[in-house]
Amino acid sequence: MDMFNLFNRVNIREADNSFTQAGRPVAAFDPRQIQFSAKIVF
């Protein structure tokens, strides 16, 4: 089992680079994700 962003914090991916809005968050990574997997060996 893999967990990404377990505590559901905002992770900023991009920030605005314009002169008037510098540093404002523009995009964020995906919210909480959980992935299950199974391996079967014959």
N, CA, C, O and CB atoms as a CASP TS submission, in Angstrom:
PFRMAT TS
TARGET T0000
AUTHOR 0000-0000-0000
METHOD Language model
MODEL 1
PARENT N/A
ATOM      1  N   MET     1       0.855  -1.172   0.000  1.00  0.00           N
ATOM      2  CA  MET     1       0.000   0.000   0.000  1.00  0.00           C
ATOM      3  C   MET     1       0.898   1.231   0.000  1.00  0.00           C
ATOM      4  O   MET     1       1.850   1.318   0.776  1.00  0.00           O
ATOM      5  CB  MET     1      -0.971   0.000   1.227  1.00  0.00           C
ATOM      6  N   ASP     2       0.591   2.165  -0.863  1.00  0.00           N
ATOM      7  CA  ASP     2       1.311   3.435  -0.935  1.00  0.00           C
ATOM      8  C   ASP     2       0.341   4.566  -0.638  1.00  0.00           C
ATOM      9  O   ASP     2      -0.812   4.536  -1.067  1.00  0.00           O
ATOM     10  CB  ASP     2       1.978   3.628  -2.328  1.00  0.00           C
ATOM     11  N   MET     3       0.817   5.567   0.101  1.00  0.00           N
ATOM     12  CA  MET     3      -0.004   6.743   0.399  1.00  0.00           C
ATOM     13  C   MET     3       0.768   7.987  -0.008  1.00  0.00           C
ATOM     14  O   MET     3       1.950   8.130   0.303  1.00  0.00           O
ATOM     15  CB  MET     3      -0.393   6.799   1.913  1.00  0.00           C
ATOM     16  N   PHE     4       0.088   8.878  -0.703  1.00  0.00           N
ATOM     17  CA  PHE     4       0.672  10.142  -1.121  1.00  0.00           C
ATOM     18  C   PHE     4      -0.143  11.277  -0.519  1.00  0.00           C
ATOM     19  O   PHE     4      -1.373  11.272  -0.582  1.00  0.00           O
ATOM     20  CB  PHE     4       0.724  10.251  -2.670  1.00  0.00           C
ATOM     21  N   ASN     5       0.542  12.239   0.058  1.00  0.00           N
ATOM     22  CA  ASN     5      -0.119  13.387   0.685  1.00  0.00           C
ATOM     23  C   ASN     5      -1.095  12.909   1.763  1.00  0.00           C
ATOM     24  O   ASN     5      -2.260  13.306   1.775  1.00  0.00           O
ATOM     25  CB  ASN     5      -0.864  14.238  -0.379  1.00  0.00           C
ATOM     26  N   LEU     6      -0.616  12.065   2.656  1.00  0.00           N
ATOM     27  CA  LEU     6      -1.435  11.431   3.699  1.00  0.00           C
ATOM     28  C   LEU     6      -2.204  12.442   4.543  1.00  0.00           C
ATOM     29  O   LEU     6      -3.372  12.209   4.856  1.00  0.00           O
ATOM     30  CB  LEU     6      -0.559  10.589   4.602  1.00  0.00           C
ATOM     31  N   PHE     7      -1.587  13.548   4.918  1.00  0.00           N
ATOM     32  CA  PHE     7      -2.243  14.522   5.796  1.00  0.00           C
ATOM     33  C   PHE     7      -2.992  15.603   5.037  1.00  0.00           C
ATOM     34  O   PHE     7      -3.457  16.575   5.633  1.00  0.00           O
ATOM     35  CB  PHE     7      -1.228  15.165   6.694  1.00  0.00           C
ATOM     36  N   ASN     8      -3.113  15.435   3.703  1.00  0.00           N
ATOM     37  CA  ASN     8      -3.902  16.309   2.838  1.00  0.00           C
ATOM     38  C   ASN     8      -3.497  17.780   2.945  1.00  0.00           C
ATOM     39  O   ASN     8      -4.351  18.664   3.014  1.00  0.00           O
ATOM     40  CB  ASN     8      -5.365  16.165   3.172  1.00  0.00           C
ATOM     41  N   ARG     9      -2.200  18.030   2.959  1.00  0.00           N
ATOM     42  CA  ARG     9      -1.685  19.404   2.967  1.00  0.00           C
ATOM     43  C   ARG     9      -1.630  19.935   1.549  1.00  0.00           C
ATOM     44  O   ARG     9      -1.486  19.161   0.603  1.00  0.00           O
ATOM     45  CB  ARG     9      -0.285  19.472   3.622  1.00  0.00           C
ATOM     46  N   VAL    10      -1.742  21.230   1.389  1.00  0.00           N
ATOM     47  CA  VAL    10      -1.655  21.845   0.069  1.00  0.00           C
ATOM     48  C   VAL    10      -0.185  21.925  -0.332  1.00  0.00           C
ATOM     49  O   VAL    10       0.623  22.550   0.355  1.00  0.00           O
ATOM     50  CB  VAL    10      -2.317  23.261   0.059  1.00  0.00           C
ATOM     51  N   ASN    11       0.148  21.291  -1.440  1.00  0.00           N
ATOM     52  CA  ASN    11       1.507  21.324  -1.980  1.00  0.00           C
ATOM     53  C   ASN    11       1.487  22.141  -3.258  1.00  0.00           C
ATOM     54  O   ASN    11       0.926  21.714  -4.268  1.00  0.00           O
ATOM     55  CB  ASN    11       2.057  19.882  -2.242  1.00  0.00           C
ATOM     56  N   ILE    12       2.093  23.305  -3.214  1.00  0.00           N
ATOM     57  CA  ILE    12       2.076  24.230  -4.339  1.00  0.00           C
ATOM     58  C   ILE    12       2.987  23.710  -5.451  1.00  0.00           C
ATOM     59  O   ILE    12       4.149  23.379  -5.213  1.00  0.00           O
ATOM     60  CB  ILE    12       2.516  25.646  -3.890  1.00  0.00           C
ATOM     61  N   ARG    13       2.447  23.642  -6.660  1.00  0.00           N
ATOM     62  CA  ARG    13       3.225  23.201  -7.819  1.00  0.00           C
ATOM     63  C   ARG    13       3.771  24.401  -8.583  1.00  0.00           C
ATOM     64  O   ARG    13       4.914  24.367  -9.039  1.00  0.00           O
ATOM     65  CB  ARG    13       2.364  22.325  -8.748  1.00  0.00           C
ATOM     66  N   GLU    14       2.982  25.455  -8.733  1.00  0.00           N
ATOM     67  CA  GLU    14       3.396  26.645  -9.480  1.00  0.00           C
ATOM     68  C   GLU    14       3.007  27.901  -8.719  1.00  0.00           C
ATOM     69  O   GLU    14       2.003  27.930  -8.007  1.00  0.00           O
ATOM     70  CB  GLU    14       2.767  26.657 -10.889  1.00  0.00           C
ATOM     71  N   ALA    15       3.814  28.926  -8.879  1.00  0.00           N
ATOM     72  CA  ALA    15       3.500  30.235  -8.306  1.00  0.00           C
ATOM     73  C   ALA    15       3.502  31.267  -9.434  1.00  0.00           C
ATOM     74  O   ALA    15       4.214  31.124 -10.428  1.00  0.00           O
ATOM     75  CB  ALA    15       4.527  30.626  -7.180  1.00  0.00           C
ATOM     76  N   ASP    16       2.694  32.299  -9.255  1.00  0.00           N
ATOM     77  CA  ASP    16       2.590  33.365 -10.260  1.00  0.00           C
ATOM     78  C   ASP    16       3.882  34.184 -10.270  1.00  0.00           C
ATOM     79  O   ASP    16       4.384  34.575  -9.217  1.00  0.00           O
ATOM     80  CB  ASP    16       1.359  34.284  -9.974  1.00  0.00           C
ATOM     81  N   ASN    17       4.403  34.435 -11.447  1.00  0.00           N
ATOM     82  CA  ASN    17       5.662  35.183 -11.571  1.00  0.00           C
ATOM     83  C   ASN    17       5.468  36.629 -12.027  1.00  0.00           C
ATOM     84  O   ASN    17       6.449  37.338 -12.253  1.00  0.00           O
ATOM     85  CB  ASN    17       6.576  34.478 -12.540  1.00  0.00           C
ATOM     86  N   SER    18       4.229  37.074 -12.164  1.00  0.00           N
ATOM     87  CA  SER    18       4.013  38.452 -12.619  1.00  0.00           C
ATOM     88  C   SER    18       4.427  39.447 -11.523  1.00  0.00           C
ATOM     89  O   SER    18       4.518  39.091 -10.348  1.00  0.00           O
ATOM     90  CB  SER    18       2.523  38.669 -13.013  1.00  0.00           C
ATOM     91  N   PHE    19       4.667  40.661 -11.920  1.00  0.00           N
ATOM     92  CA  PHE    19       5.160  41.680 -10.992  1.00  0.00           C
ATOM     93  C   PHE    19       4.145  42.013  -9.901  1.00  0.00           C
ATOM     94  O   PHE    19       4.520  42.197  -8.743  1.00  0.00           O
ATOM     95  CB  PHE    19       5.522  42.941 -11.752  1.00  0.00           C
ATOM     96  N   THR    20       2.866  42.093 -10.261  1.00  0.00           N
ATOM     97  CA  THR    20       1.854  42.519  -9.291  1.00  0.00           C
ATOM     98  C   THR    20       1.346  41.381  -8.403  1.00  0.00           C
ATOM     99  O   THR    20       0.909  41.637  -7.281  1.00  0.00           O
ATOM    100  CB  THR    20       0.689  43.139 -10.017  1.00  0.00           C
ATOM    101  N   GLN    21       1.391  40.146  -8.868  1.00  0.00           N
ATOM    102  CA  GLN    21       0.866  39.007  -8.104  1.00  0.00           C
ATOM    103  C   GLN    21       1.960  37.993  -7.760  1.00  0.00           C
ATOM    104  O   GLN    21       1.668  36.802  -7.657  1.00  0.00           O
ATOM    105  CB  GLN    21      -0.248  38.315  -8.893  1.00  0.00           C
ATOM    106  N   ALA    22       3.173  38.416  -7.586  1.00  0.00           N
ATOM    107  CA  ALA    22       4.308  37.517  -7.370  1.00  0.00           C
ATOM    108  C   ALA    22       4.100  36.641  -6.134  1.00  0.00           C
ATOM    109  O   ALA    22       3.756  37.134  -5.060  1.00  0.00           O
ATOM    110  CB  ALA    22       5.604  38.324  -7.227  1.00  0.00           C
ATOM    111  N   GLY    23       4.311  35.349  -6.302  1.00  0.00           N
ATOM    112  CA  GLY    23       4.226  34.414  -5.188  1.00  0.00           C
ATOM    113  C   GLY    23       2.855  33.828  -4.943  1.00  0.00           C
ATOM    114  O   GLY    23       2.720  32.924  -4.117  1.00  0.00           O
ATOM    115  N   ARG    24       1.832  34.307  -5.627  1.00  0.00           N
ATOM    116  CA  ARG    24       0.476  33.778  -5.431  1.00  0.00           C
ATOM    117  C   ARG    24       0.398  32.361  -6.020  1.00  0.00           C
ATOM    118  O   ARG    24       0.819  32.159  -7.160  1.00  0.00           O
ATOM    119  CB  ARG    24      -0.595  34.718  -6.097  1.00  0.00           C
ATOM    120  N   PRO    25      -0.128  31.374  -5.276  1.00  0.00           N
ATOM    121  CA  PRO    25      -0.240  30.011  -5.801  1.00  0.00           C
ATOM    122  C   PRO    25      -1.171  29.956  -7.010  1.00  0.00           C
ATOM    123  O   PRO    25      -2.257  30.536  -6.994  1.00  0.00           O
ATOM    124  CB  PRO    25      -0.744  29.059  -4.710  1.00  0.00           C
ATOM    125  N   VAL    26      -0.739  29.256  -8.056  1.00  0.00           N
ATOM    126  CA  VAL    26      -1.530  29.124  -9.273  1.00  0.00           C
ATOM    127  C   VAL    26      -2.016  27.690  -9.446  1.00  0.00           C
ATOM    128  O   VAL    26      -3.136  27.471  -9.908  1.00  0.00           O
ATOM    129  CB  VAL    26      -0.713  29.560 -10.494  1.00  0.00           C
ATOM    130  N   ALA    27      -1.191  26.709  -9.082  1.00  0.00           N
ATOM    131  CA  ALA    27      -1.552  25.300  -9.244  1.00  0.00           C
ATOM    132  C   ALA    27      -1.036  24.505  -8.046  1.00  0.00           C
ATOM    133  O   ALA    27      -0.041  24.870  -7.422  1.00  0.00           O
ATOM    134  CB  ALA    27      -0.978  24.726 -10.574  1.00  0.00           C
ATOM    135  N   ALA    28      -1.730  23.416  -7.741  1.00  0.00           N
ATOM    136  CA  ALA    28      -1.341  22.551  -6.636  1.00  0.00           C
ATOM    137  C   ALA    28      -1.303  21.099  -7.109  1.00  0.00           C
ATOM    138  O   ALA    28      -1.931  20.738  -8.104  1.00  0.00           O
ATOM    139  CB  ALA    28      -2.316  22.713  -5.442  1.00  0.00           C
ATOM    140  N   PHE    29      -0.555  20.278  -6.380  1.00  0.00           N
ATOM    141  CA  PHE    29      -0.510  18.852  -6.692  1.00  0.00           C
ATOM    142  C   PHE    29      -1.816  18.186  -6.275  1.00  0.00           C
ATOM    143  O   PHE    29      -2.654  18.807  -5.621  1.00  0.00           O
ATOM    144  CB  PHE    29       0.690  18.176  -5.993  1.00  0.00           C
ATOM    145  N   ASP    30      -1.987  16.936  -6.651  1.00  0.00           N
ATOM    146  CA  ASP    30      -3.215  16.194  -6.361  1.00  0.00           C
ATOM    147  C   ASP    30      -3.457  16.050  -4.867  1.00  0.00           C
ATOM    148  O   ASP    30      -2.509  16.045  -4.081  1.00  0.00           O
ATOM    149  CB  ASP    30      -3.161  14.823  -7.003  1.00  0.00           C
ATOM    150  N   PRO    31      -4.736  15.933  -4.466  1.00  0.00           N
ATOM    151  CA  PRO    31      -5.049  15.727  -3.056  1.00  0.00           C
ATOM    152  C   PRO    31      -4.655  14.314  -2.616  1.00  0.00           C
ATOM    153  O   PRO    31      -3.988  13.591  -3.357  1.00  0.00           O
ATOM    154  CB  PRO    31      -6.547  15.970  -2.797  1.00  0.00           C
ATOM    155  N   ARG    32      -5.062  13.937  -1.436  1.00  0.00           N
ATOM    156  CA  ARG    32      -4.718  12.641  -0.849  1.00  0.00           C
ATOM    157  C   ARG    32      -5.008  11.490  -1.812  1.00  0.00           C
ATOM    158  O   ARG    32      -6.075  11.435  -2.424  1.00  0.00           O
ATOM    159  CB  ARG    32      -5.487  12.435   0.454  1.00  0.00           C
ATOM    160  N   GLN    33      -4.053  10.575  -1.938  1.00  0.00           N
ATOM    161  CA  GLN    33      -4.212   9.409  -2.793  1.00  0.00           C
ATOM    162  C   GLN    33      -3.708   8.179  -2.053  1.00  0.00           C
ATOM    163  O   GLN    33      -2.680   8.229  -1.378  1.00  0.00           O
ATOM    164  CB  GLN    33      -3.461   9.593  -4.135  1.00  0.00           C
ATOM    165  N   ILE    34      -4.441   7.068  -2.185  1.00  0.00           N
ATOM    166  CA  ILE    34      -4.036   5.794  -1.614  1.00  0.00           C
ATOM    167  C   ILE    34      -4.058   4.767  -2.733  1.00  0.00           C
ATOM    168  O   ILE    34      -5.009   4.705  -3.513  1.00  0.00           O
ATOM    169  CB  ILE    34      -4.968   5.368  -0.426  1.00  0.00           C
ATOM    170  N   GLN    35      -3.014   3.969  -2.806  1.00  0.00           N
ATOM    171  CA  GLN    35      -2.873   2.990  -3.883  1.00  0.00           C
ATOM    172  C   GLN    35      -2.629   1.622  -3.260  1.00  0.00           C
ATOM    173  O   GLN    35      -1.726   1.458  -2.439  1.00  0.00           O
ATOM    174  CB  GLN    35      -1.710   3.379  -4.860  1.00  0.00           C
ATOM    175  N   PHE    36      -3.441   0.637  -3.656  1.00  0.00           N
ATOM    176  CA  PHE    36      -3.287  -0.729  -3.184  1.00  0.00           C
ATOM    177  C   PHE    36      -2.754  -1.590  -4.324  1.00  0.00           C
ATOM    178  O   PHE    36      -3.073  -1.353  -5.490  1.00  0.00           O
ATOM    179  CB  PHE    36      -4.633  -1.288  -2.647  1.00  0.00           C
ATOM    180  N   SER    37      -1.945  -2.583  -3.987  1.00  0.00           N
ATOM    181  CA  SER    37      -1.450  -3.495  -5.010  1.00  0.00           C
ATOM    182  C   SER    37      -1.311  -4.892  -4.413  1.00  0.00           C
ATOM    183  O   SER    37      -1.239  -5.063  -3.196  1.00  0.00           O
ATOM    184  CB  SER    37      -0.093  -3.003  -5.586  1.00  0.00           C
ATOM    185  N   ALA    38      -1.275  -5.879  -5.296  1.00  0.00           N
ATOM    186  CA  ALA    38      -1.099  -7.268  -4.877  1.00  0.00           C
ATOM    187  C   ALA    38      -0.145  -7.949  -5.851  1.00  0.00           C
ATOM    188  O   ALA    38      -0.149  -7.659  -7.047  1.00  0.00           O
ATOM    189  CB  ALA    38      -2.468  -8.022  -4.815  1.00  0.00           C
ATOM    190  N   LYS    39       0.656  -8.840  -5.334  1.00  0.00           N
ATOM    191  CA  LYS    39       1.585  -9.592  -6.161  1.00  0.00           C
ATOM    192  C   LYS    39       1.278 -11.070  -5.994  1.00  0.00           C
ATOM    193  O   LYS    39       1.258 -11.589  -4.878  1.00  0.00           O
ATOM    194  CB  LYS    39       3.065  -9.277  -5.785  1.00  0.00           C
ATOM    195  N   ILE    40       1.041 -11.739  -7.107  1.00  0.00           N
ATOM    196  CA  ILE    40       0.722 -13.160  -7.071  1.00  0.00           C
ATOM    197  C   ILE    40       1.862 -13.902  -7.759  1.00  0.00           C
ATOM    198  O   ILE    40       2.208 -13.611  -8.904  1.00  0.00           O
ATOM    199  CB  ILE    40      -0.662 -13.461  -7.760  1.00  0.00           C
ATOM    200  N   VAL    41       2.433 -14.853  -7.052  1.00  0.00           N
ATOM    201  CA  VAL    41       3.550 -15.635  -7.589  1.00  0.00           C
ATOM    202  C   VAL    41       3.080 -17.069  -7.786  1.00  0.00           C
ATOM    203  O   VAL    41       2.542 -17.671  -6.857  1.00  0.00           O
ATOM    204  CB  VAL    41       4.797 -15.580  -6.640  1.00  0.00           C
ATOM    205  N   PHE    42       3.273 -17.626  -8.975  1.00  0.00           N
ATOM    206  CA  PHE    42       2.886 -19.005  -9.257  1.00  0.00           C
ATOM    207  C   PHE    42       4.086 -19.901  -9.162  1.00  0.00           C
ATOM    208  O   PHE    42       3.971 -21.110  -9.366  1.00  0.00           O
ATOM    209  CB  PHE    42       2.240 -19.129 -10.634  1.00  0.00           C
TER
END
